């Protein structure tokens, strides 16, 4: 599977390795590679953070008097943000003006993930764990029922992969998953 698309997101959306969410897992299966920012560094994703600031200022400071009024404020914000407001990153155009539907077809079935012949394959169980040398190792609830690969890096260290996406490192001498360096 070739990784042609990227999605930048904060790592706080899930618990477990690389903070993968069900949405991240779905993206990876579709060939979209999540790119992570370091925890506590919103400046690494400034455009997204600015959108949240403007959203909060426009719709929730102060909050509306009831749910209907609050939803109306959100709907108005979305329309202005997507159809009227020029965006510097888009050459002062609105997203709606330059949006084009993707020509890439959406698959009827999710593609099956194939791993290297030299990788050790494990299926993540209903508790988000894999079996390794008669031990249960927690990986992520987001990967339940998915197959992942382990590739030996050093004597006691194994890289954990989901599709073409490196997740973390399994240290078999202590039976724990350790974080990889950030992307």
Secondary structure, 3 states (H helix, E strand, C coil): CCCCEEEEECHHHCCCHHHCCHHHHHHHHCCEEEEECCCCCHHHHHHHHHHHHHHHHHHCCCCCCCHHHHHHHHHHHHHHHHHHCCEHHHCCECHHHHCCCCCCCCCCCCCCCCCCCCCEEEECCCCCEEEECCEEEECCHHHCCCEEEEEECCCCEEEEEECCEEEEEEECCCCEEEECCCC
